[in-house]
Amino acid sequence: MSVRPLSIYTYQAAPDALKNRVILITGAAGGLGSAISVAAARLGAELILLDKSQRGLNALHDKIEAEGLTPPGLYPLDMAGADGGDYADMADIVEKEFGALHGVIHTAATLGQLAPIEQTNLQEWAKTFQVNLHGPLMLTQAMLPLQRQSGRSAIIFTGDARNKAYWGGYGASKAALSGMADIIAAEVSGSDAGATTITCNTIDPGPMRTSLRASAFPGENPNHSPAPESRAPGYLYLLSDEASAINGEHFGPPE
């Protein structure tokens, strides 16, 4: 039986721990997504990187390739405008090109409008929910059949406990995402020798030195927040076989 680390952020993966694993990462060109992508590539993962920024994806591709690692597959897509058909097409391409899918990591997010509910622009609210909730739902729904065929597989959502005053659509969509993750975890649970075939968990990584954080707190010294690379081990842990029996958990920031 695997031993759960005292903190998922102190997890040290064995070399090649993700070899022959196909991992899809959304928001891959962002601070957190990029950090996880590089860390997973170093463990031998085959990556599919999704982001709205083609330039950001190209830069990340070059960074991974420069280390002599397996070049990732790139999938430029703006989740603000994508619908179910777009994700179904993506699932078909992933199955055709990779033949399997062993993990989906959701880091894509938009801050939207931070304002009192009375002053909330409803179009901006809807766009925020599209990126932070509906996009992850449609992507997960489209990829689940392939994940079921692939054996051990993980779904990891990125949470943020911001259901408080003035956080508007961002706070509400992240709260809804947490609830959706619980539903998915309950639906995919089913044991085989004590381990679920698909696991679904949520990580709230806390403050990080990212562009999203800078947008939310423009007056903050970014050096006061840890680098997103410090959070990547938590995601690697939940991808690993050591976490194959962990399902439906919500992990908070490091203490």
Sine and cosine of phi, psi and omega as CSV:
sin_phi,cos_phi,sin_psi,cos_psi,sin_omega,cos_omega
0.00,0.00,0.69,-0.72,-0.04,-1.00
-0.94,0.33,0.46,-0.89,0.03,-1.00
-0.97,-0.26,0.85,-0.53,-0.01,-1.00
-0.97,0.25,0.78,-0.62,-0.01,-1.00
-0.90,0.43,0.44,-0.90,0.02,-1.00
-0.85,0.53,-0.59,0.81,0.10,-0.99
-0.70,-0.72,0.75,-0.66,0.00,-1.00
-0.90,0.44,-0.35,0.94,-0.04,-1.00
-0.99,0.17,-0.13,0.99,0.07,-1.00
-0.98,-0.19,0.12,0.99,-0.05,-1.00
-0.89,0.46,0.73,-0.68,0.07,-1.00
-0.89,-0.46,0.95,-0.31,-0.06,-1.00
-0.98,0.20,0.52,-0.85,0.10,-0.99
-0.94,0.33,0.48,-0.88,0.06,-1.00
-0.83,0.56,0.63,-0.77,0.00,-1.00
0.89,0.46,0.42,0.91,-0.02,-1.00
-0.88,0.47,-0.43,0.90,-0.02,-1.00
-0.92,-0.39,0.34,0.94,0.01,-1.00
-0.88,0.48,0.70,-0.72,-0.02,-1.00
0.93,0.37,0.25,0.97,0.09,-1.00
-0.98,-0.18,0.72,-0.69,0.04,-1.00
-0.99,-0.17,0.86,-0.51,-0.09,-1.00
-0.83,-0.56,0.77,-0.63,0.06,-1.00
-0.98,-0.22,0.78,-0.62,-0.03,-1.00
-0.81,-0.58,0.83,-0.55,0.06,-1.00
-1.00,-0.06,0.40,-0.91,-0.07,-1.00
0.88,0.47,0.53,0.85,-0.17,-0.99
-0.91,0.42,-0.46,0.89,-0.03,-1.00
-0.99,0.11,-0.13,0.99,0.04,-1.00
-0.98,0.22,0.06,-1.00,-0.07,-1.00
-0.87,0.50,-0.79,0.62,-0.01,-1.00
-0.94,0.34,-0.73,0.69,-0.02,-1.00
-0.86,0.51,-0.65,0.76,0.01,-1.00
-0.91,0.42,-0.68,0.73,-0.01,-1.00
-0.89,0.46,-0.68,0.73,0.02,-1.00
-0.92,0.39,-0.64,0.77,-0.03,-1.00
-0.87,0.50,-0.75,0.66,-0.01,-1.00
-0.90,0.43,-0.69,0.73,-0.02,-1.00
-0.90,0.45,-0.66,0.75,0.00,-1.00
-0.93,0.36,-0.62,0.78,0.03,-1.00
-0.89,0.46,-0.60,0.80,0.01,-1.00
-0.92,0.39,-0.34,0.94,0.05,-1.00
-0.99,-0.11,0.16,0.99,0.12,-0.99
1.00,-0.09,0.12,0.99,-0.04,-1.00
-0.94,0.34,0.54,-0.84,0.22,-0.98
-1.00,-0.02,0.84,-0.54,-0.16,-0.99
-0.95,-0.32,0.60,-0.80,0.21,-0.98
-0.87,-0.48,0.91,-0.42,-0.13,-0.99
-0.95,-0.32,0.85,-0.52,-0.03,-1.00
-0.93,-0.36,0.74,-0.68,0.08,-1.00
-0.27,-0.96,0.36,-0.93,0.05,-1.00
-0.98,0.20,-0.30,0.95,-0.06,-1.00
-1.00,-0.09,0.96,-0.29,0.07,-1.00
-0.90,0.43,-0.65,0.76,0.00,-1.00
-0.89,0.46,-0.68,0.73,0.01,-1.00
-0.90,0.43,-0.64,0.77,0.03,-1.00
-0.91,0.42,-0.67,0.74,0.01,-1.00
-0.88,0.47,-0.67,0.74,0.00,-1.00
-0.90,0.43,-0.65,0.76,0.02,-1.00
-0.92,0.38,-0.65,0.76,0.07,-1.00
-0.84,0.54,-0.73,0.68,-0.03,-1.00
-0.91,0.41,-0.59,0.81,0.01,-1.00
-0.91,0.42,-0.69,0.72,0.00,-1.00
-0.92,0.38,-0.68,0.73,-0.01,-1.00
-0.91,0.41,-0.58,0.81,0.00,-1.00
-0.90,0.45,-0.40,0.92,0.04,-1.00
-1.00,0.07,0.04,1.00,-0.02,-1.00
0.98,0.21,0.34,0.94,-0.02,-1.00
-1.00,-0.08,0.21,-0.98,-0.01,-1.00
-0.88,0.47,0.85,-0.52,0.00,-1.00
-0.87,0.49,0.72,-0.70,-0.02,-1.00
-0.98,0.20,0.38,-0.92,0.20,-0.98
-0.99,0.13,0.66,-0.75,-0.05,-1.00
-0.94,-0.33,0.67,-0.74,0.01,-1.00
-0.70,-0.71,1.00,0.04,0.03,-1.00
-0.94,0.34,0.83,-0.56,0.00,-1.00
-0.38,-0.93,0.76,-0.65,0.07,-1.00
-1.00,-0.02,0.94,-0.33,-0.06,-1.00
-0.92,0.40,-0.29,0.96,0.02,-1.00
-0.93,0.37,-0.43,0.90,-0.03,-1.00
-0.90,-0.44,0.00,1.00,-0.05,-1.00
-0.99,0.16,0.53,-0.85,0.05,-1.00
-0.84,-0.54,-0.06,-1.00,-0.05,-1.00
-0.84,0.54,-0.59,0.81,0.01,-1.00
-0.90,0.44,-0.61,0.79,0.03,-1.00
-0.89,0.45,-0.65,0.76,-0.01,-1.00
-0.96,0.27,-0.55,0.84,0.08,-1.00
-0.90,0.43,-0.66,0.75,0.06,-1.00
-0.88,0.47,-0.65,0.76,0.01,-1.00
-0.89,0.45,-0.67,0.74,0.01,-1.00
-0.87,0.49,-0.64,0.77,0.03,-1.00
-0.89,0.45,-0.66,0.75,-0.01,-1.00
-0.92,0.39,-0.68,0.73,0.01,-1.00
-0.88,0.48,-0.70,0.72,0.00,-1.00
-0.90,0.43,-0.66,0.75,-0.03,-1.00
-0.93,0.38,-0.68,0.73,-0.11,-0.99
-1.00,0.07,-0.52,0.86,-0.09,-1.00
-0.90,-0.44,-0.44,0.90,0.07,-1.00
0.98,0.21,-0.11,0.99,-0.03,-1.00
-0.29,-0.96,0.24,-0.97,0.07,-1.00
-0.50,-0.87,0.89,-0.45,-0.10,-0.99
-0.95,-0.30,0.00,1.00,0.03,-1.00
-0.12,-0.99,0.61,-0.79,0.12,-0.99
-0.80,-0.60,0.86,-0.50,0.01,-1.00
-0.92,-0.39,0.87,-0.50,-0.02,-1.00
-0.99,-0.13,0.95,-0.32,0.13,-0.99
-0.86,-0.50,-0.17,0.98,-0.01,-1.00
-0.88,0.47,0.70,-0.72,0.01,-1.00
-0.33,-0.94,0.43,-0.90,0.13,-0.99
-0.80,-0.60,0.60,-0.80,-0.03,-1.00
-0.97,0.25,-0.57,0.82,-0.02,-1.00
0.93,0.37,-0.51,-0.86,-0.06,-1.00
-0.98,-0.20,0.85,-0.53,0.10,-0.99
-1.00,-0.08,0.95,-0.30,-0.10,-0.99
-0.30,-0.95,0.32,-0.95,0.11,-0.99
-0.87,0.50,0.48,-0.88,0.00,-1.00
-0.83,0.55,-0.62,0.79,-0.01,-1.00
-0.86,0.50,-0.47,0.88,-0.07,-1.00
-0.95,-0.30,0.20,0.98,-0.07,-1.00
-0.96,0.28,0.75,-0.66,0.12,-0.99
-0.98,0.18,0.88,-0.48,-0.13,-0.99
-0.93,0.38,-0.50,0.87,0.06,-1.00
-0.92,0.39,-0.64,0.77,0.04,-1.00
-0.92,0.39,-0.62,0.79,0.07,-1.00
-0.86,0.51,-0.74,0.67,-0.02,-1.00
-0.89,0.45,-0.64,0.77,0.02,-1.00
-0.90,0.43,-0.65,0.76,0.01,-1.00
-0.89,0.46,-0.68,0.74,0.04,-1.00
-0.92,0.39,-0.55,0.83,0.01,-1.00
-0.88,0.47,-0.70,0.72,-0.04,-1.00
-0.98,0.21,-0.69,0.72,-0.16,-0.99
-1.00,0.07,-0.37,0.93,-0.07,-1.00
-0.78,-0.63,-0.83,0.56,-0.11,-0.99
-0.94,0.35,-0.62,0.79,0.06,-1.00
-0.88,0.48,-0.77,0.63,0.07,-1.00
-0.85,0.53,-0.60,0.80,0.06,-1.00
-0.89,0.46,-0.77,0.64,-0.05,-1.00
-0.91,0.42,-0.63,0.78,0.02,-1.00
-0.91,0.41,-0.72,0.70,0.01,-1.00
-0.88,0.47,-0.70,0.71,0.02,-1.00
-0.86,0.52,-0.68,0.73,-0.04,-1.00
-0.94,0.35,-0.56,0.83,-0.10,-0.99
-1.00,0.02,-0.30,0.95,-0.08,-1.00
-0.83,0.55,-0.70,0.72,0.01,-1.00
-0.85,0.52,-0.65,0.76,0.02,-1.00
-0.94,0.35,-0.61,0.79,0.05,-1.00
-0.90,0.45,-0.62,0.79,0.02,-1.00
-0.89,0.45,-0.53,0.85,-0.01,-1.00
-0.98,0.18,-0.19,0.98,-0.18,-0.98
-0.99,-0.16,0.05,1.00,-0.04,-1.00
0.99,0.14,-0.62,-0.78,-0.01,-1.00
-0.85,0.53,0.85,-0.53,-0.04,-1.00
-0.52,-0.85,0.43,-0.90,-0.07,-1.00
-0.75,-0.67,0.58,-0.81,0.16,-0.99
-0.89,-0.46,0.81,-0.58,-0.02,-1.00
-0.79,-0.61,0.87,-0.49,0.08,-1.00
-0.99,-0.15,0.47,-0.88,0.06,-1.00
-0.96,-0.27,0.92,-0.39,-0.04,-1.00
-0.99,-0.11,0.08,-1.00,0.06,-1.00
-0.26,-0.97,0.93,-0.38,-0.07,-1.00
-0.98,0.22,1.00,0.10,-0.04,-1.00
-0.82,-0.58,0.48,0.88,0.02,-1.00
-0.99,0.12,0.94,0.35,-0.03,-1.00
-0.62,-0.79,0.09,-1.00,-0.12,-0.99
-0.81,0.59,0.69,-0.72,0.14,-0.99
0.97,0.26,0.06,1.00,0.03,-1.00
-1.00,-0.03,-0.02,1.00,0.22,-0.98
0.72,0.70,-0.70,-0.72,-0.06,-1.00
-0.89,0.46,-0.52,0.86,0.02,-1.00
-0.90,0.43,-0.79,0.62,0.00,-1.00
-0.88,0.48,-0.68,0.74,-0.02,-1.00
-0.92,0.38,-0.66,0.75,-0.03,-1.00
-0.93,0.36,-0.58,0.81,0.04,-1.00
-0.94,0.34,-0.59,0.81,0.08,-1.00
-0.90,0.43,-0.66,0.75,0.03,-1.00
-0.92,0.39,-0.59,0.80,0.03,-1.00
-0.88,0.48,-0.64,0.77,0.03,-1.00
-0.88,0.48,-0.69,0.73,0.04,-1.00
-0.91,0.41,-0.64,0.77,0.04,-1.00
-0.89,0.45,-0.63,0.78,0.02,-1.00
-0.88,0.48,-0.62,0.79,0.05,-1.00
-0.89,0.46,-0.66,0.75,0.00,-1.00
-0.90,0.43,-0.72,0.69,0.00,-1.00
-0.89,0.46,-0.68,0.73,0.01,-1.00
-0.86,0.51,-0.67,0.75,0.01,-1.00
-0.92,0.40,-0.57,0.82,-0.04,-1.00
-0.97,0.22,-0.51,0.86,-0.02,-1.00
-1.00,-0.01,-0.16,0.99,-0.06,-1.00
-0.92,0.40,0.65,-0.76,-0.01,-1.00
0.12,-0.99,0.81,-0.58,-0.19,-0.98
-0.99,-0.12,0.51,-0.86,0.14,-0.99
-0.66,-0.75,0.96,-0.28,-0.08,-1.00
0.83,0.55,0.60,0.80,0.09,-1.00
1.00,0.05,0.02,1.00,-0.02,-1.00
-0.78,-0.63,0.67,-0.74,0.03,-1.00
-0.97,0.23,0.55,-0.83,0.03,-1.00
-0.93,0.37,-0.71,0.70,0.08,-1.00
-0.88,-0.47,0.72,-0.69,0.08,-1.00
-0.90,-0.43,0.49,-0.87,0.03,-1.00
-0.70,-0.71,0.88,-0.47,-0.03,-1.00
-0.67,-0.74,0.24,-0.97,-0.02,-1.00
-0.80,-0.60,0.68,-0.73,0.09,-1.00
-0.88,-0.47,0.81,-0.59,0.20,-0.98
-0.97,-0.23,0.99,-0.17,-0.14,-0.99
-0.97,0.25,-0.17,0.99,-0.01,-1.00
0.98,0.21,-0.16,-0.99,-0.03,-1.00
-0.87,0.50,0.68,-0.74,0.05,-1.00
-0.60,-0.80,0.32,-0.95,0.01,-1.00
-0.99,0.11,0.98,0.19,-0.03,-1.00
-0.77,-0.63,0.23,-0.97,0.02,-1.00
-0.92,0.38,-0.54,0.84,0.03,-1.00
-0.91,0.42,-0.67,0.74,0.05,-1.00
-0.88,0.47,-0.67,0.75,0.00,-1.00
-0.90,0.44,-0.57,0.82,0.03,-1.00
-0.93,0.36,-0.60,0.80,-0.02,-1.00
-0.97,0.22,-0.53,0.85,-0.03,-1.00
-0.76,-0.65,0.95,0.32,-0.11,-0.99
-0.90,0.44,-0.40,0.92,-0.02,-1.00
-1.00,-0.02,-0.01,1.00,-0.06,-1.00
-0.99,0.14,0.62,-0.78,0.11,-0.99
-0.95,0.31,0.91,-0.42,-0.07,-1.00
-0.88,0.48,-0.40,0.91,-0.01,-1.00
-0.94,0.34,-0.16,0.99,0.04,-1.00
-0.99,0.14,-0.18,0.98,0.03,-1.00
-0.95,-0.30,0.58,-0.82,-0.01,-1.00
-0.94,0.34,0.39,-0.92,0.05,-1.00
-0.94,0.35,0.55,-0.84,0.00,-1.00
-0.88,0.48,-0.39,0.92,0.04,-1.00
-0.85,0.52,-0.45,0.90,-0.01,-1.00
-0.95,0.31,-0.26,0.97,-0.01,-1.00
-0.99,-0.14,-0.29,0.96,-0.06,-1.00
-0.84,0.55,-0.62,0.78,-0.02,-1.00
-0.84,0.55,-0.51,0.86,0.03,-1.00
-0.89,0.46,-0.66,0.75,0.02,-1.00
-0.94,0.35,-0.63,0.78,0.03,-1.00
-0.89,0.46,-0.63,0.78,0.02,-1.00
-0.87,0.49,-0.73,0.69,-0.04,-1.00
-0.94,0.34,-0.32,0.95,0.11,-0.99
-0.99,0.17,-0.39,0.92,-0.17,-0.99
-0.97,0.23,0.29,-0.96,0.08,-1.00
-0.91,0.41,-0.42,0.91,0.01,-1.00
-0.90,0.44,-0.37,0.93,-0.01,-1.00
-0.96,-0.26,0.30,0.95,-0.12,-0.99
-0.92,0.40,-0.29,0.96,0.02,-1.00
-0.98,-0.21,0.06,1.00,-0.03,-1.00
-0.99,-0.13,0.88,-0.47,-0.08,-1.00
-0.56,-0.83,0.67,-0.74,0.06,-1.00
0.98,0.20,0.34,0.94,-0.02,-1.00
-0.99,-0.11,0.46,-0.89,0.10,-0.99
-0.86,-0.50,0.92,-0.39,-0.02,-1.00
-0.99,-0.15,0.78,-0.62,0.01,-1.00
-1.00,0.01,-0.08,-1.00,0.01,-1.00
-0.91,0.40,0.30,-0.95,0.07,-1.00
-0.87,0.50,0.56,-0.83,0.02,-1.00
-0.99,0.12,0.00,0.00,0.00,0.00
